[in-house]
Amino acid sequence: MLLAPLDFAILAAYVVILLGLAWWVSRDKPGHDKNTNDYFLAGNSLPWWAIGASLVASNISAEQVIGMSGSGYAIGLAIASYEWMGALTLIIVGAWFLPIFLKRKIYTMPQFLLHRYDNRVRLTMALFWLAVYVFVNLTAVLWLGALAINTLTGLNITASLVLLAALSLAYSLYGGLKVVALTDIIQVLLLVAGGLFLSYISLQLVSDGKGIVAGFDILMTKLPEKFDMILTADSPNYASLPGISVLVGGMWVMNLSYWGFNQYIIQRALAAKDLKEARKGIAFAAFLKLLMPVLVVLPGIAAVVLLPPLDRPDQAYPQLMGLMPVGLKGLIFAALVAAILSSLASMTNSISTIFTMDLYALMRRHKTQHHYVKVGRIASVLALLVALVTAQPLLGKAEQAFQFIQEFTGFFTPGIVVLFVLGMFWKKTTANGALAAAIGSAALSAAAKFWLPDVPFMDRVGYVFLTCLVLAVVISLFEGKGKDHEHSIPLNDINFTTDVSYRVNAVVISLILICFYTVWW
């Protein structure tokens, strides 16, 4: 057992504070019973700081903390491109996508597809997202979190899985999105503090106590290949991050899908007080994303020097935590648990939102608001039970869970981006064109993986995106015969202008990223 009694005390204090805050936030006013807007969209009352913190806390889960650290161990700093490009993508989402979504006052992404296309598109994508969230995202977070608990405490995998699921339900099941978003402030503070301490101590250990700058210099001297941002074709990791495609290719498709059209991410912005507050939250999240590689990737690189060769890269983060001093180890472990619980709560809440509002409400119309909230809670419990059963069979043999998730979701993201982007910005797009893009994305991706196995998956994502784009445009033109689609969104009615502070944030983040990549390259 790697944790000392003091470490367990710190972890226990965190759990008690989390549950206490969750209970306080979830209290109902006298005479008021939670309705669907309260439970799924926090009553449209979230301030910008809660939106930004919750966006990052929901994103930085076990798959990022452990999985991306494992990829840092195996690949290097280049894996941080997901984070830095994600920051720029968030700015785009805030500027162009949020006005459309908030104008429609939707609960879910499938609801937008219903407004823009028809019920076939809505149901197809609702079922797809439910399957991915339960069998890919939820299982990955549970599995990697259980792996960390098993490594640090000796608790067996099954018990660790059950413990994480139970804690997640205990603090989030009753209160819904409002509890998840407001308690994410604690999660982000712990995540940042724990990550910074882990990076600091790791660099100190690398330099044998001579300072973090000396530790960083040693890493760059001993492991120069780990700091290549643009991998060349002769790199053993080129298939995961194929050179210039990281900047101008398929990664944009992956990021737009994740940050712009992913229910359990964008749901926080949908719960904002207004568009201005949502944009502030998006900008805050973008700044936090710039820090994430320092918190999760750098320790993975340091683990190459500090640890003996590992059987699996995903063991790097848990093993590195074992080198930390007593007390600090408990803080870092609490930060990891915070990230896991936040993501579990966010995913289960989004799963329950899609299931209740896009599937159940269609079959059982005219039920009370209390009934729909109850169904949402039941859906959350069932989703976690399914993920518990399937986590080990699906991910037990995956060497790099982060890469596994990216490649699997890459089968579907090209079609998702096509049907949303065309739906928002091209009035002639038809429902059949959108369906062709969605279904064609999976079929073309599977065919490309089978017939072109040597093409990096990120390049495949880019090629499939372009193909699906052409397919949707051709079908829409042929079917619509040049007429605007009857459900097209009146873009001229939506104000795309942004306030001065948001434009400043966008420029600052863009300049930071451009300078960093230019200097590093």
N, C-alpha and C positions, 0 to 999 in steps of 0.2 A: 504494500500500500504506500503510495507516494505522498499522500496528503497527511499533514500533522493535525493534531486536535485544533490548533489555532486556525488552520486553513478551513477545517470543517465549520468552525464557529463563524468565520467570515461568510462562508457560503450560507449557513443557516440564517444569519442576520439579513443577508440579501433577500432570501426567500420570504422571511417574515415581513420585511418592509414592502416587498412587491405585493404580497397577498393583502396586507393592510391597506396600501394605497389603492389597489384594485377594488377592495370592498368599499372604500370611501367614495371613489369616483362612480361606482355603479349604483349607488343609492338612488332610489326613485323619490321624486317629490311626493308629498302626501296627496293621495287621490289621483296620481298619474301612473298609468301602466305603459311600459315601453311599447312603442309601435315600430313598424319596420324601418321608418326613417331614423328613429333613435338607435335601433340595434345595428342596422347595416351601414348607416351613414352618419352616426354620431349626432343626429339632429341638425346636420349642416352647421356645426358650431366650432369646428376645429380651427385654432389660430395657426399662424404660419410656423411658429417654432415647433408645434406638435406635428404638423404635416411633414416638415423637413426631417425631424428626428425619427419619425415613424417610417418614412420612406427608406432611410438608411438602415434603421434597425431591422426592418422587414427584409431588406436586401442582404445585409451582412449576417448570414446565418452560418450554420455548420458547413454548408457547402462552400461558402466563401472563406470562413476562418480556417477550417481544416483543409478543405479541398483546394483552395487557392494557395494556401501555404504549402501544401503538397506539390502543387504545380510549380511554385517558386523553387522548391527543392529539386524538382526534376527538370524544369525549363529555365527558370530564372526570372528576372525583372520584366521580361517581355509580356508575361501573363498579366501584368498590371495595366496593359492596354485596355483591357475590359473595363477597368475602373475609370481611367482617365478619359477614354472615349465616352464612357457612360455619363460623365459630368457634362460634357458638351451636348450629349443627346438630351439630357434633362432640360437644358436651356431651350433647345428646339421644341421639346414637348410643351414647355410653359408658354412659349411664344405662339405656337401654331395649333396645337391639338386641344389644349385645355379650353380655349374659348368655345370650341365647337361642342365639347362634351358637357360643359357647364350650362351652355345655352339650352341643351336638351333636357337638363335635370334628370339624368338617368341614374339608375342604381348600378348597372353592370355594363360591361362591354357588349355582351350579346343584345342588350336592349338597344344600344345604338345601331347595331346591325339590323334589328327589326325596323327601326325608324327609317333607316336608309335603304334597305333592300326589302326583305320579306321574312316570314316566319321560318322558312326552310334554312336560310342562312343563319338565323338566330339559333335554332335548335342544333344545327350541325356544329357550330362553334361552341355552344354551351356544353355539349357532350364532349367535345374535344378537350376543352379547358378542364372540365371536371376530371377526365381521365389523366391528363398530364399532371394536374396539381396533386391528385391522390397517389398515382403510381410512380411518379418521377420526383417531383419537388418535395412532397411531404415525406416520402420514404427516404429520400436522400438526407434531409435534415435530421430525421429520427436516427438513421443508421450512423451517420458520422458523429452525431452527438453521443450516441450510446457507445461508440468506439472510444471516444475521448474519456467518458466516465469509466469505462472498463479499464483503460490504460492507467488512469490516475488513482482509482479507488479499489480496483480489483473486483468490483461488482460485476456480475456476469452480464452478458449482452442483453438477454431477455429482460432481466430486472431493470437494466438501465433504460431500455426502450419504454417499458411500462411507467417508470418514474417520470421520464420527460413528458410523456403523454398526459399523465395525471396532473402534473404541475401546470402544464399549459391550460388544461381544462379548468383547473381550480381557480385561476385568476382571470380567465377571459370568457368563459362560457356564459356567465350570467349577464355581464355588462355590455358585451358586444364591442364594436369598433371604437367607441369612445374610451373604454378602458384600455384597449390595446394601444391606441395612439398616445394617450396621456402617460401611461406607464412606460412607454418607449423612451421618454426623457431619461429615466433611470438607466434603461438598457444602453442608450448611446453613451451616457457619461461613463458607465462601467466599461463599455467596449473601447472607448478612446483611451481611458486611463490604463486599463489592463494591457491594451496593445502597445501603448507607448512604453510602459514599464518592461514588457517582454522584449521589445526591440532594443531598449537601452541596456538591459542586463545581458542580452545576447551579444551585442557589440562589445560590451565590457569583457565578457568571457573570451571572445575571439581575440581581443587585444591584450588579454591577461592583465586587465585592470588599468591599461594605459589610456583609456578614454574611448568615446564612441567614434570620434574622427579616425583615430588609429585603427579601430576595429573595422570601420568601413574601408579604409585603405587596404587593409590586409585582405578583406574579401575580394576587392577589385584586383588585387595582385595575384592571389591564389586562384580565383575563379572568374577570370575576365569574361568568359563565355556566358556567365550567368547575368551579365549586365548588357548584353546585346538587346536592343529594343526592336530592331528590324532583323529577323533571322534570315540567313541566306539559305539557298537551296541545299547546300551540303550539310546543314545543321541536322542533327538527329531529331530535333523537335520541330522541324519545318512543317510537318503535316498538321501540327496543332495550331501554329501561328505562321501562316505562309507569307512571310516577307511584307511587301508593300500592300498586300490585300488587307492587312490589319488596319491600315489607314484609309484606304479608298474602296475596299471591297465588301465582303460579306459581313464583316463585323458591324457595319452600319445597319445592316438588315437585322442582325441579332439584337443590337441595342435599341433600335426603334421599336421592335416588337416587344422587348422586355419592359422598357421604360414608358412607352407610349400606349400600349394596348394590352398590357398584362393586368388582369383584374386585381390581384392582391397587391400590386404596386400603386396603380392609378386610383384605387378606391379611396386612398387618403386624400388626394386632391379633390375628388368628387364630393368629399365631406366638408370642404372648406366653407367659410362664411360667405365668400364671394371670390371673384376671379383675381382681384388684387392680392388677397390673402393667400390664395393657392399659388400664385406666381412667386410670392416671397418664400413660401415653403419650398418650392421647387429649387429656387436659387440657393437657399440654405443647404438643401440636400446636395446640390452640385459642389458646393465648397467642401462639405464633409467628405464627398467621394474622392476629392483630391488627396485626402490624408490616408485613405484605406490601404494603399500599397505599403506604406510605411508600417502600418499596424499588422498586416497579415502576410505580405510577400517577403519582406526583408527578413523576418525570423526564419522563414523557410530556407532562404539562401544561407543564412548563418548556420542552420542545422547541418549543412553539408560539411562544414569544418568541425562543428562541435560534437556531432554524433557519429557513431560507427555506421557503416553502410546499412540501410534499412531495406526490409523486404518489400515494403510498399511506401510510396511517397507520402500517403495520407497519414502515416505514423509520425511525421516530422513534428507537427505542432504539439501533439500530446507528449511526445518524448522530450521535446525542448522544455515544456513546462516542468518536467521532472527535475530539471537543472536549476530551477528558480529557488530562492531562499524561502524559508517558512514564512507564512503571512502574505508575502507577495504572491506566492503560488496560489493561495486561496483567493486573492483578489482577481488574478488572471483567470482562474477557473470560474469564479462567479461571473466574470465578463463573458466567458464562453457560454456558460449556461444561459445568461441573459440574451445573448444573440440567438441561441437555439430556441428558447421559449418565445421570444418575440416573433420569429419567423413562423413557428408552429401556430401561434395564435393568429397571426395575420392570414396564413394560408387557410386554416380551418374556417375563419370568419368569411373569407372570400368564397370558399367552397359552399358554405351554407347560403351565402347571398345568391350565387348563381343558381344553386339547386332550388331554393325557395322561390325566387322571383322569376326565373326563366323556365323552370320546368314544373314545379309543384303548383304554383299559382295559376298556370294555364289549365291544369287538370282539375283543380279545386278552387273554382272562382267563388267570389262573394263570401269568403271566410273572414273571420274577425282578424284584426291586427295582432291580437294576442296569440291567435292560433298560428299565424305565419311565423311569429317570433319563436314559438315553441318548436315548430318544424325546423327552423334554422338551427336551433340548439341541438336537436336530435341529429341533424345532418352533420354537424361538427363532430359529435361523438362517433358516429358511424364511419366518417372519413378517417379519423384517427385509428379506429379499430382495424380497418382495412389496411392502412399503412403499417400498423404494427405487425400484421401477419405477413405482409409481402416485403418488408424492408430487407431482411437478411437474404432471402432467395434472389432478389433483384440486384442487390449491391454488394453482397458478401464477397464476390470475386473481382469487383472492379478495382483496377489499380489506381486510377485517378478519377475520383467521383466527379470533380468539377468538369473535367473534359467529357466524361460520360454524359452528364446532363446537357452540356452545350451541344454535343453531337446529336443526341436524341431529339432535343427540341429544334435543332436545325433542320430537321425533316419538314417541319410545319411552319416555321417562322416566315419563309419567303411568301407563302400564300397569304398569311395573316397581314403582313405589311402591304401587300398589293391590294387586298380588298378594303383595307382601312384607308390607305392613302388615296386610292382612286375614288373611294366612296366619299371622301371629304373634299377632294379638290378637282374632281372631273364629273360633271353633272350627267354625262351620257352613260356612266357605268350602270350595268343592269345586274339583277340578282343572279342570273345564269352566268354572267361573266365572273361575278364574285365567287360563286360555287365552283366554277371551273378552276379558278386560281387556288382555292382552298384545297380541293381534292387533287388537282394536278401537282400541287406542291409536294404532297406525301408520295404520290406515284413517281414523279420525276426524281425526287431525292433518293428513293429506294432504287430506282433504275440506275441512277448515277453511281450510287455506292456499289452496286453489283457489277456494272459494266466498266466503271472508271475508278477502281479501288485506290489507285495511286494519286488521285486528285485530292488535295487537302479538303477537309469538310467545309472550311470557311469559304474556299473558292467554289465548292459545290453550292453553297448557300447563295452566293452571288449569281452564279449561272442560272440556278433554278428561279431566283427572283426575277431576272430579266426575262426568262422564258414565260413565267406565269404572268408577268406584266403584259407581254405581247399577246398571250392567249386571252386574257381578260379584255384587253382593248379590242381585239378582232371580233370576239363574240359579242361584245356590247355594241360595236358599230354595226355588225351584221343584223343583230336582233332589233336594235333601236332605230335603225335606218336614219341615223342623223338627228333623232329627236332627243331632247333632254329627258332623263328618267323622271317619272312622276313623283318619286320620293327623294329627288335630289335636294341637297341642303342649300338653302339660300346663303351662299357665302358673303354676299354683299350686305347681309343683315348682321354679320358678326364683326365686332370690333377687334381687329388684330393688333391695334396699337398697344404698346407697352409703356409703363411708367418709366421715368428717368432712372430710378434705382435699378430696375430690372435690366435696362439696357447697359448700365454700368457693370452689373454683375456678369452679363453675357460677354462683354468685351474683355473684362479682366480674366475670366476663366479661359476664354479663347486664346488670349495672349500668353498666359502661363503655359498652356499645352503646346502652342506653336513654338515658343522659345525652348521648352524642354526637349521636344522631339528634334528640333533643329540642332541644338547643341549636342545632344546625345548621339544623333546620327552622324 
